[in-house]
Amino acid sequence: MSSKARRVVVLQLLVTAAIAVVLWGWKGPVVAVSGLVGGAIGFVPAWLYVWRMQLAEGNDPRQLLKAQYRAEFYKFAATALLFALTFIFFRDVSALFLFLAYFATLAIYWVALVMSPGQ
């Protein structure tokens, strides 16, 4: 995993953990787990995307674009599957905090762009 990609996924993981800890103390365990699951729905597909892109070989633009589409498909499918599984099996989920944590992990992409000097 490249250092920039690793940084994004680690930041997403840290934000998720911080949200879960704050929610545990503020709203209790069910809401905290909802936030934890929401964050995981953000960072697990991101990790899957990075992992799939590492499998891309060579420098041929067509192959790299193909790998990009494939990795993005896996990320989208994993996100949809994780949301579906959450709403099927986690009956007490707090949707508000699930989505807030999910969107917080997505915001990390923007933070990473701002933190990348000279890019």
Disulfide bonds with the S-S distance in Angstrom:
none
